[in-house]
């Protein structure tokens, strides 16, 4: 009968360094030196033929592994899918879930919690619902959406969750930020008094936009709303203004065309494009403008000036209405939920000009909204008009008359006004809006065939040339000096005897003449930005000299 293991002396059970230690694999071992070796024979045979030594090896291994092991308890809040479809999922459980929290499904897709009830949770899916079915386990992550910010995003196209979609590789950033953030308080802001030059004569002269302002671009489809936004981005080249273009539910072909336009004019280097196409989940379309605003706030906190284009908020409203109906929220007017006003006000209130104590940066927002048959009194357009600091209305009738940009001066307004206008532009354009408004009224009256006096006829002649001067080609923004020279020429009557068809040629020739013969005038306009008596006399002398060259 073999001796009992427990009767052996201490020397008999010392660990033999040549015997293997237990490892995770049944037929692999680790020596004391840490090198992996093969067992001389299966471990079961060791237990059968050398029980004392094998058991000693087992105990030593347990002791060594025990020192390396760290025990802990992890608690996961889990639930099960109750119902899924159309980009929305309802989940049983998740009692600790909070609004705007991210949850993870079994196939790896993330969801954003929107509704929280006693026994279930509703969320919107940030990816495809393919592969998700009832009964699947869902995990709470305890996290919220965070987006990358910084200069590394410039020139890139990203999704509303910060994933690059331009095929140029990953984006490495040093900082991320939550997608939702409270708007700056009143004491953190300062007045809007610095001009944001768009390069569009009609806007800079009559409807000026200031840095930190929110100016709505409104009009029917295919009237040039996106063109105005892209021209404004192009004109910020070399000014230090960072631009964020948010394509909300736009066709991929349209967004690609906009990106190509920016690339062709060297404007993509100072622009970040956030893209949510119609075939993306409605949750991404809903998140797109907030993602663009968060990226802009990253530059704002560095004291920089930012221009954000939301193109367009009509599709954003439609996506939110779709999600709200799927989430069984009570519908209101036009089936929109009751908080649709807050949907846009909390977005646009984040546009501001910060006080000098906060860095003095600014976010200028140009939201775009589409009307139907010129109905600016519809629900979403009136909401946005009441939120913003003015609107630029594009008239389809003017567009069909080949007046581009088709800005209706009478229905357009900037509530910041001349406070955000360059002093020289303020002086030159002071009478322009009134003259155009009076001209349009008289022009309508003259169409009835009534007899008009000479003064009225002169007023119509001047107004027609003013309207012709305000026409402008797409993707051709003008410098401040170009705008000032042609507006002064129109206001002083230099164009009154000119045929309408030659106004565009006159403008091009005038600028070429100024660059060739009067560069000092251009430098004074761009540098001083004040209409001093000396500059006024110099401009008049230059216009007289140009008239002589044409005679």
C-alpha positions in Angstrom: 0.0 0.0 0.0 1.5 3.3 -1.0 2.4 5.8 1.6 -0.1 8.5 2.3 0.7 11.9 0.8 0.1 13.6 4.1 2.7 11.5 5.9 5.6 12.8 3.7 8.2 15.1 5.0 8.6 18.7 3.9 11.6 17.8 1.8 9.5 15.3 -0.2 7.0 17.8 -1.4 9.4 20.6 -2.5 8.7 21.9 -6.0 10.9 20.3 -8.6 11.9 23.2 -10.9 11.9 20.8 -13.9 8.2 19.9 -13.4 5.7 22.0 -15.3 3.3 24.6 -13.8 -0.3 24.7 -14.7 -1.3 27.1 -17.5 -4.5 27.9 -19.3 -3.8 25.3 -22.0 -4.0 21.7 -20.9 -0.7 20.5 -22.5 1.4 23.7 -22.2 3.5 24.8 -19.3 5.4 27.7 -18.0 8.8 27.3 -16.3 10.0 29.5 -13.4 12.0 31.4 -16.0 8.8 32.4 -17.7 9.5 30.4 -20.9 6.8 28.3 -22.4 7.7 24.6 -22.6 5.9 21.4 -23.7 4.9 18.9 -21.0 7.0 15.7 -21.2 3.7 13.8 -21.2 0.0 14.6 -20.7 -0.8 16.2 -17.4 -3.3 13.4 -16.5 -0.4 10.9 -16.5 1.5 13.1 -14.0 -1.5 13.0 -11.7 -1.7 9.2 -11.9 1.9 8.3 -11.7 3.4 11.2 -9.6 0.5 12.4 -7.4 2.6 14.0 -4.7 4.7 16.1 -7.0 1.8 17.0 -9.3 -0.3 18.2 -6.4 2.5 20.3 -5.1 2.9 21.9 -8.5 -0.8 22.6 -8.6 -0.8 24.2 -5.2 2.2 26.4 -6.1 0.6 27.5 -9.3 -2.6 28.4 -7.4 -0.5 30.4 -4.9 1.4 32.3 -7.7 -1.7 33.0 -9.8 -3.6 34.1 -6.7 -1.1 36.8 -6.1 -1.5 38.1 -9.6 -5.3 38.0 -9.6 -7.4 41.1 -8.8 -11.0 40.5 -8.0 -13.7 43.1 -8.7 -17.4 43.4 -9.3 -18.9 45.0 -12.5 -22.6 45.9 -12.6 -24.3 46.3 -16.0 -27.7 47.7 -16.5 -29.3 45.5 -19.2 -32.6 45.2 -20.9 -34.2 43.3 -23.7 -35.5 44.5 -27.1 -39.3 44.8 -26.9 -39.9 46.2 -30.4 -37.7 47.5 -33.2 -38.2 49.1 -36.6 -37.9 52.3 -38.7 -34.8 53.4 -36.8 -36.5 53.2 -33.3 -36.3 50.5 -30.6 -38.3 50.0 -27.5 -36.5 48.1 -24.7 -37.8 46.4 -21.6 -35.7 47.2 -18.5 -32.8 49.6 -18.3 -34.2 51.1 -15.1 -31.1 53.4 -14.7 -31.1 54.8 -18.2 -31.1 58.5 -18.7 -32.2 60.8 -21.6 -29.5 61.2 -24.2 -27.5 58.2 -22.9 -26.0 55.7 -25.3 -27.0 52.0 -25.2 -25.4 49.2 -27.1 -27.2 46.4 -28.9 -26.0 42.9 -29.5 -24.9 43.6 -33.0 -22.8 46.6 -31.9 -25.2 49.3 -33.0 -25.6 52.2 -30.6 -28.9 53.8 -29.6 -29.7 57.2 -28.1 -32.3 57.2 -25.3 -35.2 59.5 -26.0 -38.1 58.3 -23.8 -37.8 56.9 -20.3 -40.8 55.1 -18.7 -41.2 53.0 -15.5 -40.9 49.7 -17.3 -39.4 50.4 -20.7 -37.1 52.8 -22.6 -37.4 54.1 -26.1 -34.3 55.0 -28.1 -33.3 56.0 -31.7 -30.8 54.0 -33.5 -27.5 55.5 -34.8 -27.1 52.7 -37.3 -29.0 50.1 -39.2 -31.6 48.0 -37.4 -30.6 45.0 -39.4 -29.7 42.1 -37.1 -31.7 43.5 -34.1 -34.7 41.5 -33.1 -37.0 41.1 -30.2 -35.5 39.5 -27.1 -31.9 40.7 -27.8 -29.9 41.9 -24.9 -29.2 45.7 -24.7 -26.5 47.2 -22.5 -26.4 50.6 -20.9 -23.1 52.4 -21.5 -23.5 55.3 -19.1 -22.0 57.6 -21.7 -23.3 60.3 -24.0 -22.3 61.3 -27.5 -19.0 63.1 -27.7 -17.6 64.7 -30.9 -14.0 65.4 -31.9 -13.0 69.1 -32.1 -10.0 71.0 -33.3 -8.0 72.1 -36.4 -7.6 68.4 -37.5 -11.2 68.6 -38.8 -10.6 71.4 -41.2 -10.9 70.2 -44.8 -12.7 67.0 -43.8 -16.2 65.6 -44.2 -17.6 63.8 -41.2 -20.8 62.2 -40.1 -23.0 63.6 -37.3 -21.2 61.3 -34.8 -17.7 62.5 -35.9 -16.7 59.6 -38.2 -14.8 60.7 -41.3 -16.7 59.8 -44.5 -14.4 61.3 -47.1 -12.0 58.4 -47.5 -9.0 60.4 -46.3 -8.3 58.2 -43.2 -9.0 58.5 -39.5 -9.0 61.8 -37.6 -6.8 62.0 -34.5 -7.8 64.8 -32.1 -6.8 65.8 -28.6 -10.2 66.8 -27.3 -13.8 65.6 -27.6 -16.9 67.4 -26.4 -20.6 66.5 -25.6 -23.0 67.2 -28.5 -25.4 69.1 -26.3 -24.3 72.2 -24.4 -26.1 75.2 -22.8 -26.1 78.5 -24.7 -23.9 81.3 -23.2 -25.7 83.5 -20.8 -26.4 87.2 -21.3 -23.4 88.3 -19.2 -21.1 86.1 -21.3 -22.1 87.9 -24.5 -21.4 91.3 -26.1 -23.2 93.3 -28.8 -22.9 92.3 -32.4 -21.0 95.2 -34.0 -18.4 93.7 -36.3 -19.3 93.0 -40.0 -19.2 89.5 -41.6 -18.4 90.4 -45.2 -20.3 88.1 -47.5 -19.0 89.4 -50.8 -22.6 89.7 -52.1 -23.5 93.3 -52.9 -27.2 93.1 -52.0 -26.5 91.6 -48.6 -23.5 93.7 -47.5 -25.2 97.0 -48.6 -28.9 96.4 -47.6 -29.1 93.4 -45.2 -25.8 93.4 -43.4 -24.7 90.4 -41.3 -22.6 90.8 -38.2 -20.3 88.3 -36.5 -22.5 86.5 -33.9 -25.7 87.1 -35.7 -28.4 84.6 -36.8 -29.7 85.4 -40.2 -32.3 83.1 -41.8 -32.1 82.3 -45.5 -35.6 81.5 -46.7 -37.2 80.7 -50.0 -38.7 78.1 -52.3 -36.6 75.2 -53.6 -34.1 76.0 -56.4 -34.0 79.8 -55.7 -30.3 80.0 -54.8 -30.3 79.6 -51.0 -27.3 77.2 -50.9 -25.5 79.4 -53.4 -25.6 82.4 -51.1 -24.3 80.2 -48.3 -21.5 78.8 -50.3 -20.5 82.2 -51.7 -20.3 83.5 -48.1 -18.0 80.6 -47.2 -15.8 81.3 -50.2 -15.5 84.9 -49.3 -14.1 84.0 -45.8 -10.9 82.7 -47.4 -8.0 84.5 -45.9 -10.0 86.3 -43.2 -9.4 83.9 -40.4 -13.1 82.9 -40.1 -13.6 79.1 -39.8 -16.6 77.7 -41.6 -18.8 74.7 -40.8 -21.2 73.5 -43.5 -23.9 71.1 -42.3 -25.8 69.2 -45.0 -29.0 68.0 -43.3 -30.8 65.4 -45.4 -29.4 66.7 -48.6 -28.9 64.4 -51.6 -25.4 63.0 -51.7 -25.0 64.4 -55.2 -25.9 67.9 -54.0 -23.6 67.7 -51.1 -20.8 66.4 -53.3 -21.3 69.4 -55.7 -21.1 71.8 -52.8 -17.9 70.2 -51.6 -16.4 70.4 -55.2 -17.4 74.1 -55.4 -15.5 74.8 -52.1 -12.5 72.8 -53.4 -12.4 74.7 -56.7 -12.3 78.1 -55.0 -9.8 77.1 -52.2 -12.4 77.3 -49.4 -12.4 73.7 -48.2 -9.1 74.3 -46.2 -11.0 76.5 -43.7 -14.2 74.5 -43.7 -15.6 71.4 -41.9 -18.4 69.6 -43.6 -20.9 67.6 -41.6 -23.0 65.3 -43.8 -26.2 63.5 -43.1 -27.9 62.1 -46.3 -31.5 61.0 -46.8 -30.6 57.3 -46.7 -28.9 57.7 -43.3 -31.0 56.7 -40.2 -33.3 59.6 -39.2 -31.4 59.8 -35.9 -28.3 61.0 -37.7 -30.3 63.6 -39.6 -31.7 64.8 -36.3 -28.3 65.1 -34.7 -26.5 66.7 -37.7 -27.0 70.5 -36.8 -26.1 69.9 -33.2 -22.9 68.1 -34.3 -22.0 71.1 -36.5 -22.7 73.5 -33.7 -20.5 71.5 -31.3 -17.6 71.5 -33.7 -18.0 75.3 -34.2 -18.0 75.8 -30.4 -14.6 74.1 -30.3 -13.2 77.0 -32.4 -15.3 79.6 -30.5 -13.7 78.7 -27.2 -10.3 79.5 -28.7 -11.4 83.0 -29.4 -12.0 82.5 -33.1 -14.8 83.6 -35.4 -16.9 80.8 -36.9 -19.6 80.8 -39.6 -22.1 77.9 -39.5 -24.5 77.0 -42.3 -27.5 74.7 -41.6 -28.7 73.5 -44.9 -31.6 73.0 -44.2 -33.7 73.0 -41.1 -36.9 72.0 -43.0 -35.5 68.5 -43.4 -34.3 68.6 -39.8 -37.9 69.3 -38.7 -39.2 66.5 -40.9 -36.7 64.0 -39.4 -37.7 65.0 -35.9 -41.4 64.8 -36.7 -40.8 61.2 -38.0 -38.9 60.2 -34.9 -41.4 61.8 -32.6 -44.4 60.0 -34.2 -42.5 56.7 -34.0 -41.7 57.3 -30.4 -45.5 57.8 -29.8 -45.2 61.5 -28.7 -48.4 63.5 -29.0 -48.6 65.4 -32.4 -49.5 69.0 -32.7 -49.8 71.4 -35.5 -48.9 69.8 -38.9 -48.1 66.6 -36.9 -45.0 68.2 -35.4 -44.4 67.6 -31.6 -45.0 70.3 -29.1 -41.3 71.0 -28.5 -40.4 71.7 -32.2 -39.8 75.4 -31.4 -37.4 74.4 -28.6 -35.7 72.0 -31.1 -34.4 75.0 -33.1 -34.2 77.7 -30.4 -31.8 75.7 -28.3 -29.7 75.2 -31.5 -29.7 78.8 -32.7 -29.2 80.3 -29.2 -25.8 78.8 -29.2 -24.8 81.3 -31.9 -23.3 84.3 -30.2 -20.5 86.8 -29.8 -18.7 86.2 -26.6 -17.4 88.9 -24.3 -13.8 89.7 -24.3 -13.5 88.0 -20.9 -14.6 84.7 -22.6 -12.2 85.2 -25.5 -14.2 87.4 -27.8 -15.0 84.7 -30.4 -18.2 84.4 -32.3 -20.5 82.0 -34.0 -22.5 83.4 -36.9 -25.4 81.1 -37.9 -27.0 81.1 -41.3 -29.9 78.6 -41.1 -31.7 77.8 -44.3 -35.4 76.9 -44.5 -37.4 75.9 -47.6 -40.9 77.4 -48.2 -43.6 76.0 -50.5 -45.1 78.3 -53.1 -43.7 81.3 -51.3 -45.6 80.7 -48.1 -43.4 82.3 -45.4 -46.2 82.1 -42.8 -46.0 78.3 -42.5 -45.3 76.7 -39.2 -41.5 76.1 -39.3 -40.6 79.2 -41.3 -42.5 81.5 -38.8 -40.8 79.7 -35.9 -37.4 80.3 -37.3 -38.2 83.9 -38.3 -39.1 84.6 -34.6 -35.9 83.0 -33.4 -33.4 84.6 -35.7 -32.2 88.2 -36.0 -33.5 88.7 -39.5 -34.2 86.9 -42.8 -33.1 87.0 -46.4 -36.1 86.1 -48.6 -35.4 84.7 -52.0 -38.3 85.4 -54.3 -39.1 82.8 -57.0 -40.6 85.4 -59.3 -37.4 87.4 -59.2 -35.4 84.2 -59.8 -37.6 83.5 -62.9 -36.9 87.1 -64.1 -33.1 86.2 -64.0 -32.5 88.5 -61.0 -29.8 86.6 -59.2 -29.4 86.5 -56.2 -33.2 86.8 -56.1 -33.4 88.7 -52.9 -36.7 90.4 -52.2 -35.5 93.7 -50.5 -39.0 94.5 -49.2 -39.4 91.2 -47.3 -35.8 90.9 -46.2 -34.4 92.5 -43.0 -31.5 92.5 -40.7 -32.4 93.3 -37.1 -28.8 94.1 -36.3 -28.7 96.6 -39.2 -26.1 99.1 -39.8 -24.5 98.5 -36.4 -22.7 95.5 -38.0 -21.8 97.4 -41.2 -18.5 98.8 -42.3 -18.6 102.6 -41.8 -17.9 103.3 -45.4 -20.6 100.9 -46.6 -23.0 102.5 -44.1 -22.4 105.9 -45.7 -22.6 104.6 -49.3 -25.7 102.4 -48.9 -27.7 104.7 -46.7 -30.2 105.6 -49.4 -30.1 102.4 -51.3 -32.9 100.4 -49.7 -35.3 103.3 -49.7 -34.5 104.1 -53.4 -35.1 100.4 -54.3 -38.4 100.2 -52.3 -39.7 103.4 -54.0 -38.6 102.2 -57.4 -40.5 98.9 -57.1 -43.7 100.7 -56.0 -43.5 103.1 -58.9 -42.6 100.4 -61.4 -45.7 98.4 -60.5 -47.8 101.5 -60.9 -46.3 102.3 -64.3 -47.2 98.9 -65.7 -50.9 100.0 -65.8 -50.0 102.5 -68.5 -50.6 105.6 -66.5 -48.8 108.8 -67.5 -45.7 109.6 -65.3 -43.7 112.8 -65.0 -40.1 113.2 -65.7 -39.0 112.9 -62.0 -40.8 109.5 -61.8 -39.3 108.4 -65.0 -35.8 109.3 -63.7 -36.5 107.4 -60.6 -37.5 104.3 -62.6 -34.3 104.7 -64.7 -32.1 104.9 -61.6 -33.9 102.0 -59.9 -33.5 99.7 -62.9 -29.8 100.2 -62.9 -29.5 99.8 -59.2 -31.3 96.4 -59.5 -28.9 95.5 -62.4 -25.9 96.4 -60.2 -27.1 94.1 -57.5 -27.1 91.1 -59.8 -24.1 88.8 -59.3 -22.8 85.5 -60.6 -22.5 82.5 -58.3 -19.2 81.7 -56.7 -17.9 85.2 -57.4 -17.9 87.2 -54.2 -16.6 90.7 -54.3 -14.1 92.6 -52.1 -15.3 95.6 -50.2 -13.6 98.0 -52.6 -15.3 96.4 -55.6 -18.7 96.8 -53.9 -18.1 100.4 -52.9 -16.9 101.6 -56.3 -19.9 100.3 -58.2 -22.4 101.3 -55.6 -21.0 104.9 -55.6 -21.2 105.0 -59.4 -24.8 103.9 -59.3 -25.8 106.2 -56.5 -24.1 109.3 -58.2 -25.9 108.7 -61.5 -22.9 107.6 -63.5 -25.0 104.7 -64.9 -28.2 106.6 -65.7 -27.3 107.0 -69.4 -26.0 103.5 -69.7 -28.0 100.7 -71.4 -29.1 98.0 -68.9 -27.3 95.3 -70.9 -24.0 97.1 -70.4 -24.1 97.5 -66.6 -22.2 94.3 -66.0 -19.5 95.2 -68.5 -19.2 98.7 -66.9 -18.6 97.1 -63.5 -15.9 94.8 -64.7 -14.2 97.6 -66.7 -14.4 100.0 -63.7 -12.6 97.5 -61.4 -9.9 96.8 -64.0 -9.4 100.5 -64.4 -9.1 101.0 -60.6 -6.6 98.2 -60.3 -4.5 99.6 -63.1 -4.6 103.4 -62.4 -5.9 104.0 -58.9 -4.6 101.3 -56.6 -4.2 103.9 -53.9 -8.0 104.4 -53.8 -8.4 100.6 -53.3 -5.9 100.6 -50.5 -7.7 103.5 -48.7 -11.0 101.7 -49.0 -9.7 98.4 -47.7 -7.5 99.9 -45.1 -9.4 102.9 -43.6 -13.0 101.6 -44.2 -14.2 105.1 -43.6 -15.6 107.5 -46.2 -13.5 110.5 -45.4 -13.7 113.6 -47.5 -10.3 112.7 -49.1 -11.4 109.2 -50.1 -14.7 110.6 -51.4 -12.9 113.1 -53.6 -10.5 110.4 -54.8 -13.4 108.1 -55.7 -15.2 110.9 -57.6 -12.1 111.8 -59.5 -11.5 108.2 -60.4 -15.1 107.8 -61.7 -14.8 111.0 -63.7 -11.6 109.8 -65.2 -13.2 106.4 -66.1 -16.1 108.2 -67.7 -13.6 110.1 -69.9 -12.0 106.8 -71.1 -15.4 105.5 -72.2 -16.4 108.6 -74.1 
